[in-house]
Amino acid sequence: MSLRAKLTLGTATAASLLLLAGTASAAEPGAPGIGDPYYPNAGNGGYDVSHYDIRLNYRPSDDNLSGTTTILAKATQDLTRFNLDFALEVASVRVDNRPARFTRSGGELVVDPRVQVRKGADLTIVVTYSDVPSSRVVDGFTGWKRTADGAVAIDEPDVAPWWFPSNNHPTDKATFDVSVAVPDGVEVISNGLFGGTAKQINGWTRWRYRSLKPQATYLAFVAIGQFDVRQSTAPSGRPVLNAYSADLGEDDGAARASIERTPEVTEFLEGSFGPYPFEAEGGVVTPGIGFALENQTRSTYSPAFFRRGANTYVVAHESAHQWFGDSVSVHRWRDIWLNEGFASYAEFLWSEHVGEGTAQENAQYTYDLYPADSPFWQVLPGDPGAADQFHGAVYDRGALAVHALRVAVGDEDFFTILKRWTQAKRYGNATIEQFVALAEQVSGQQLDELFRTWLFTKGKPAAAPGGATFAAEAPVAEPKSFKKIRETHELLAGHAR
C-alpha cells in the first residue's frame, strides 16, 4: 500500500472515529416532560408509544393492585435513559428483554437500559409492580379512588400513573389491551371492545377489553366493583356496554333512563359532527367520583347527575367529547376549549333537537346570566391556566364562543367546519389556532377579532354590529333545558383538582 493510500485510509479512519464519537455523545436522556406549560412533568421525551398491554390483578379487600404493563414504543432520539410517568412501587423493569436499572421519585420512573437505545429502534418495555394505589400521592393528589366495593381509576388531566406506567400526555396516543383479574363475583369495566371473561383456578375471574383506535392515557380507565353490566347492539351495529353500580340507590332508575339513550344521542350528534370515530360505545355510573369524564368509548358518570331525574344533557356532553377531546385531542392543555366548548355546545344542540330550547335561547340566557362585573368574565377559555382549566367559564363562555362563530358564519358553513375538523384531525391532536384557520378557510371570513373577543379577552363581550355576537336588547325567557344544563356544568366544572 502506498504512503498516500495509507494516509488516506488513516484520515478516513480518524474521521469515522470522530463521527462515531460524535454520535455517541449525541445520545442523551429523554426529557422528563413533554413540554406542556400547564403540566411541565406530564409526558416524556425520547420515545413514542404505539401500544399498552396492561395485565393486572386487583384485590378490593385491601386495595392491592399488582401485575405487568408491556409498552411497545419507538425511540425518537438516541437515548441513554428515559422516563415513564408512574406513581406505584416497581419490582422490575426490562427493556428489550434485558433487566434495566431504575429509580422512582414522585410520579417519575427513570429507566436506565443496559444497552444504549438508538433513534428509530423499536422498544419493548416491561414493568412489573405491586402497590396500594390509593396510598400514593403525587403533587398533593391521588388519582385512584376507592369505593365501598372496589375502586375507580378515572380523572383528568391524569390518572394513568396510579395504575399503569405511561407517556402520560394526550400527544402520545396508543392502542390498549387491558385485562384485570378480580375475585369471583366482582366486575371490571374498561374501554373499547369487551373481550369476555376467563375463570381462573384460584377463585378469580379475568376481564378483558381492547381499544382499537389511538387513545390518550388519561382516557384509559378502569372501574372495579359490583356492577350490573348490560350489553346490546346500537342501530349502527356497534356494540354497546353500559354498567351500573349496585350502590346507586334511588338514582338507579334515572341513571338508566339517561345512559340507555347513549346510542340515540350518538346518532343525533353524527348529524352535526360526522361519523362516530370509535368501535364501541356506552356508559358507566359509579359512586366514588363527583364528576363525569369522557373515557374513550365509555363515558363515566357520578350518580349526582341523576339526583333530580333523568339527565340526557350530560350524556350529550360526554358523547360529544368522543369527537372533541377523544378523537381530536388537545396539543397542549391550554387548548382545552376545543374539548369543553364544543361538548358544552352539544348540550345546546341536543336541547334544540328535543324541543326544550333553541341554541340561540340557551346562548342568550347564559350570556345574560353573568353581569359584566362577574369574575366569570375574567377567565379566558382560550388559555385559562392550569388552575382554571375546568372553570365554569371554560364550559359556558366556551359554548358562547362556539355559538358566536355559528352566528357569524351561518349554519351551512358552521356545520361544514365541524365535520371537516373532526375528519381532518381524526385520531390526532390540534390547537385552537388550527381550528381558527380552518373556520376562516371554510367561511372565507376573517375571524381573528371574534375569537380574540370570546376566547382571549377579559371582560364581558359587548353586542357588536352585523350579528357577530348575539346579545339581545331584552333578556329571553329561561329555556326548559337550562336548569339541567346548569346543574351539569356545575358538576363538571367542580372536578378540577
Salt bridges, closest charged atoms under 4 A:
ASP36 OD2 - HIS169 NE2 2.77
ASP62 OD2 - ARG59 NH2 2.82
ASP63 OD1 - ARG146 NE 3.97
ASP78 OD2 - ARG118 NH1 3.74
GLU89 OE1 - ARG104 NH2 2.93
GLU89 OE1 - ARG136 NH2 3.30
ASP122 OD1 - LYS74 NZ 2.70
ASP131 OD2 - ARG136 NE 2.68
ASP155 OD2 - LYS145 NZ 2.81
GLU156 OE1 - HIS495 NE2 3.93
ASP158 OD1 - ARG497 NH2 2.67
ASP177 OD2 - HIS51 NE2 3.13
ASP177 OD1 - ARG210 NE 2.54
ASP184 OD2 - LYS199 NZ 2.84
ASP228 OD2 - ARG256 NH1 2.87
ASP251 OD2 - ARG307 NE 2.53
ASP252 OD2 - ARG256 NE 2.74
GLU264 OE1 - ARG261 NE 2.85
GLU281 OE2 - ARG238 NE 2.95
GLU294 OE1 - HIS321 NE2 3.79
ASP335 OD1 - ARG334 NH1 2.94
GLU340 OE1 - HIS317 NE2 3.15
GLU340 OE1 - HIS321 NE2 3.09
GLU347 OE2 - HIS317 ND1 2.77
GLU347 OE2 - HIS489 NE2 2.60
GLU352 OE1 - ARG406 NH2 3.68
ASP396 OD2 - ARG486 NH1 2.91
ASP396 OD1 - HIS489 ND1 2.58
ASP411 OD1 - ARG406 NE 2.76
GLU433 OE1 - ARG334 NH1 3.06
GLU478 OE2 - LYS483 NZ 2.80
GLU487 OE2 - ARG308 NH1 2.97
